């Protein structure tokens, strides 16, 4: 047994539910459509090549050390770029940034890959990953662990730099649509 494994290896699931069937993917996705999520653009830069995607599957893990987890589908171009570079920036969007969220979600016809970065104003922070100027907040991170979770990679990250732009409404995604959440 390795001493550096960071998981509870002696834990076993409840025997009463070990053989219970799971719900279908359709039922699972249907239920999760009711879970409101803040909209973010996750970016990286592999060498000189930027990549990014719109995401809602980002969560805070700990404050000390400052860590978060970012789930990225293995099929999107940003996934191998994050694997290669070991860096990413989480850009938390405001209510008036729905257009750029659509661009990075692949919802704008004929805009893909690096062309997405022609939308919005971008700069760099500690890691060199693109940081969206005017986002509600930017969290610039190094990846410290990667978990292979079925269709996604779970990137455990340590936050190296943050920036807050001030106030604004939040952009959330709920029931298959972007929505604005007023903070007042």
C-alpha positions as CSV (number, residue, x, y, z in Angstrom):
1,X,0.0,0.0,0.0
2,X,1.3,3.5,-0.9
3,X,1.5,6.0,1.9
4,X,0.8,8.9,-0.4
5,X,-2.6,7.8,-1.7
6,X,-5.1,10.5,-0.8
7,X,-8.3,8.5,-0.5
8,X,-10.0,6.4,2.1
9,X,-8.9,3.0,0.9
10,X,-10.4,1.1,3.8
11,X,-13.9,2.6,3.2
12,X,-16.6,0.4,1.7
13,X,-20.1,1.4,0.5
14,X,-23.2,0.4,2.3
15,X,-24.0,-3.2,1.6
16,X,-27.8,-2.4,1.6
17,X,-27.4,-0.3,-1.6
18,X,-24.3,-1.9,-3.2
19,X,-26.4,-3.7,-5.9
20,X,-29.1,-1.1,-6.4
21,X,-29.5,0.1,-10.0
22,X,-28.6,3.6,-10.9
23,X,-31.0,6.0,-12.7
24,X,-30.8,6.4,-16.5
25,X,-28.6,9.1,-17.9
26,X,-31.7,10.9,-19.2
27,X,-33.3,10.9,-15.7
28,X,-30.0,12.0,-14.1
29,X,-29.6,14.9,-16.6
30,X,-33.3,15.9,-16.2
31,X,-33.0,16.2,-12.5
32,X,-29.8,18.1,-12.7
33,X,-31.3,20.7,-15.1
34,X,-33.1,22.0,-11.9
35,X,-29.7,22.6,-10.2
36,X,-28.8,26.3,-10.8
37,X,-25.1,26.7,-11.5
38,X,-23.0,29.8,-11.8
39,X,-21.6,30.1,-15.4
40,X,-17.9,30.2,-15.8
41,X,-15.4,30.1,-18.7
42,X,-12.5,27.8,-17.9
43,X,-9.4,28.7,-20.0
44,X,-5.9,27.3,-20.4
45,X,-2.9,27.9,-22.6
46,X,-0.8,25.0,-23.9
47,X,2.3,26.7,-25.2
48,X,1.0,29.5,-27.4
49,X,-2.4,27.9,-28.0
50,X,-5.3,29.1,-25.8
51,X,-8.3,26.9,-25.2
52,X,-11.5,27.3,-23.2
53,X,-15.0,26.2,-22.5
54,X,-18.1,27.3,-20.7
55,X,-18.7,25.4,-17.5
56,X,-20.9,25.1,-14.4
57,X,-19.1,22.1,-12.8
58,X,-16.7,24.0,-10.6
59,X,-16.7,23.8,-6.8
60,X,-14.7,25.2,-3.9
61,X,-12.8,22.4,-2.0
62,X,-10.8,24.1,0.8
63,X,-9.7,27.6,1.8
64,X,-6.5,26.4,3.3
65,X,-4.9,25.5,1.1
66,X,-7.0,27.5,-1.5
67,X,-8.3,24.7,-3.7
68,X,-11.1,24.1,-6.1
69,X,-12.2,21.3,-8.4
70,X,-13.0,21.7,-12.1
71,X,-14.8,19.0,-14.1
72,X,-14.1,19.0,-17.8
73,X,-15.5,16.6,-20.4
74,X,-12.7,14.6,-22.0
75,X,-14.1,15.2,-25.5
76,X,-13.6,19.0,-25.5
77,X,-10.3,20.5,-26.8
78,X,-9.5,22.2,-23.5
79,X,-9.2,18.9,-21.7
80,X,-6.0,17.6,-23.3
81,X,-4.7,21.2,-23.2
82,X,-5.2,21.4,-19.4
83,X,-3.6,17.9,-19.1
84,X,-0.6,19.1,-21.0
85,X,-0.1,22.6,-19.5
86,X,-1.2,21.9,-15.9
87,X,-2.8,25.3,-15.6
88,X,-6.3,26.8,-15.9
89,X,-8.2,30.0,-15.1
90,X,-11.8,30.0,-13.9
91,X,-13.5,33.1,-15.1
92,X,-16.8,33.7,-13.2
93,X,-19.2,35.5,-15.5
94,X,-21.6,38.4,-14.8
95,X,-25.1,38.7,-16.1
96,X,-24.0,40.9,-19.0
97,X,-21.5,38.3,-20.3
98,X,-24.1,35.8,-21.6
99,X,-22.8,36.4,-25.2
100,X,-19.3,35.2,-24.4
101,X,-20.7,32.3,-22.4
102,X,-22.5,31.2,-25.6
103,X,-19.4,31.6,-27.7
104,X,-17.3,29.3,-25.4
105,X,-20.3,26.8,-25.1
106,X,-20.1,26.3,-28.9
107,X,-23.5,28.0,-29.4
108,X,-22.3,30.6,-31.9
109,X,-22.1,29.3,-35.4
110,X,-18.7,29.3,-37.1
111,X,-16.8,30.4,-33.9
112,X,-14.6,27.7,-32.5
113,X,-11.1,27.1,-31.1
114,X,-8.8,30.1,-30.8
115,X,-11.4,32.3,-32.6
116,X,-13.4,32.3,-29.4
117,X,-10.7,34.5,-27.8
118,X,-11.6,37.3,-30.3
119,X,-14.6,37.8,-28.1
120,X,-14.1,39.7,-24.9
121,X,-10.9,41.3,-23.5
122,X,-8.3,38.9,-22.2
123,X,-5.1,39.3,-20.2
124,X,-2.9,37.0,-18.2
125,X,-2.3,36.5,-14.5
126,X,0.2,34.2,-12.6
127,X,0.0,31.1,-14.8
128,X,-0.4,32.7,-18.2
129,X,-3.8,31.1,-18.8
130,X,-6.2,33.6,-20.4
131,X,-8.1,35.7,-17.8
132,X,-11.3,37.5,-18.9
133,X,-11.1,41.2,-18.1
134,X,-14.4,42.3,-16.5
135,X,-15.4,38.9,-15.2
136,X,-17.0,39.0,-11.7
137,X,-13.9,37.1,-10.6
138,X,-10.9,35.2,-12.0
139,X,-9.2,32.3,-10.2
140,X,-5.9,31.5,-11.8
141,X,-4.8,27.9,-10.9
142,X,-2.2,25.2,-11.1
143,X,-3.5,21.6,-11.3
144,X,-2.2,19.5,-8.5
145,X,-4.2,16.2,-9.0
146,X,-6.3,14.7,-11.8
147,X,-9.1,12.2,-11.2
148,X,-10.4,10.1,-14.1
149,X,-14.2,10.2,-13.6
150,X,-15.9,8.4,-16.5
151,X,-16.6,11.0,-19.2
152,X,-14.8,13.8,-17.4
153,X,-11.5,14.7,-15.8
154,X,-11.7,16.2,-12.3
155,X,-8.9,18.7,-12.0
156,X,-8.0,19.5,-8.4
157,X,-6.4,22.9,-8.5
158,X,-4.6,25.3,-6.2
159,X,-5.4,29.0,-6.7
160,X,-2.3,31.1,-7.3
161,X,-4.0,34.4,-8.0
162,X,-7.4,36.0,-7.9
163,X,-9.0,39.2,-9.2
164,X,-12.4,40.6,-8.6
165,X,-14.0,43.2,-10.9
166,X,-16.5,44.6,-8.5
167,X,-20.2,44.2,-8.6
168,X,-22.7,42.9,-11.1
169,X,-25.5,40.4,-11.5
170,X,-24.6,36.7,-11.7
171,X,-25.0,34.6,-14.8
172,X,-26.5,31.2,-13.9
173,X,-27.7,28.3,-16.0
174,X,-31.0,26.6,-15.0
175,X,-33.4,24.3,-16.8
176,X,-31.5,24.6,-20.1
177,X,-31.3,28.4,-20.2
178,X,-29.0,31.2,-19.1
179,X,-30.5,33.4,-16.5
180,X,-29.5,36.5,-14.6
181,X,-29.5,36.6,-10.9
182,X,-29.7,40.1,-9.5
183,X,-27.6,40.8,-6.4
184,X,-29.8,43.7,-5.3
